[in-house]
Amino acid sequence: MSANRKLPLDLGTLPDWAVLSDPQAAVLLGFSRDTLHRLDRAGDGPPRVQLSPRRHGRIVGGLRKWTQQRVQNGASV
């Protein structure tokens, strides 16, 4: 497999401890990066962690909990 080939992301197969970049999380959730950042600014985004001074990520376990809460509350995921 080539190093440039990207594997599809599946929330069901990733371990809870895995960390996704914001672009990966946005693709997984079906959002644009702008929508993900708007949710963050509104305080309604999935939990994020700082990976470096200019880069953030999302822990898969946090994404799972966040999507489950939104489904239970009737919000779009």
C-alpha positions as CSV (number, residue, x, y, z in Angstrom):
1,M,0.0,0.0,0.0
2,S,1.3,3.4,-0.9
3,A,2.1,5.9,1.9
4,N,-0.1,8.5,0.1
5,R,-3.2,6.3,0.2
6,K,-5.6,7.2,2.9
7,L,-7.6,4.6,4.8
8,P,-11.3,5.3,5.5
9,L,-12.0,6.4,9.0
10,D,-14.6,4.4,11.0
11,L,-15.6,5.5,14.4
12,G,-16.7,1.9,15.2
13,T,-13.2,0.4,14.6
14,L,-10.9,3.0,16.1
15,P,-9.8,2.5,19.8
16,D,-11.1,5.0,22.4
17,W,-7.5,6.3,23.0
18,A,-6.8,7.2,19.3
19,V,-6.5,10.9,18.5
20,L,-7.7,12.3,15.2
21,S,-6.6,15.6,13.8
22,D,-9.4,18.2,13.3
23,P,-9.5,17.6,9.6
24,Q,-9.9,13.8,10.2
25,A,-12.5,14.4,12.8
26,A,-14.5,16.7,10.5
27,V,-14.5,14.1,7.7
28,L,-15.5,11.3,10.2
29,L,-18.4,13.4,11.5
30,G,-19.4,14.6,8.0
31,F,-18.7,18.3,8.8
32,S,-16.5,20.8,7.2
33,R,-13.6,22.0,9.2
34,D,-15.3,25.4,9.4
35,T,-18.5,23.9,10.9
36,L,-16.4,22.0,13.4
37,H,-14.7,25.3,14.4
38,R,-18.0,27.1,14.6
39,L,-19.3,24.4,17.0
40,D,-16.1,24.9,19.1
41,R,-16.6,28.7,19.3
42,A,-20.2,28.1,20.3
43,G,-19.1,25.7,23.0
44,D,-21.0,22.8,21.4
45,G,-18.2,21.0,19.7
46,P,-16.7,17.6,20.5
47,P,-13.9,17.7,23.2
48,R,-10.6,18.6,21.8
49,V,-7.0,18.3,23.0
50,Q,-4.0,20.4,22.1
51,L,-1.3,18.4,20.2
52,S,1.1,21.2,19.7
53,P,1.0,25.1,19.9
54,R,-0.9,25.3,16.6
55,R,-2.6,21.9,16.3
56,H,-5.6,20.3,18.0
57,G,-7.1,16.9,17.9
58,R,-10.1,14.9,19.0
59,I,-9.9,11.7,21.1
60,V,-12.1,9.0,19.6
61,G,-13.7,8.1,22.9
62,G,-14.8,11.8,23.3
63,L,-16.1,11.8,19.8
64,R,-18.2,8.7,20.5
65,K,-19.7,10.2,23.7
66,W,-20.3,13.6,22.0
67,T,-22.2,12.0,19.0
68,Q,-24.2,9.8,21.4
69,Q,-25.3,12.8,23.4
70,R,-26.3,14.7,20.2
71,V,-28.3,11.8,18.9
72,Q,-30.1,11.5,22.3
73,N,-30.8,15.2,22.3
74,G,-32.1,15.1,18.7
75,A,-29.4,17.4,17.3
76,S,-27.7,16.6,14.0
77,V,-24.3,14.9,14.2
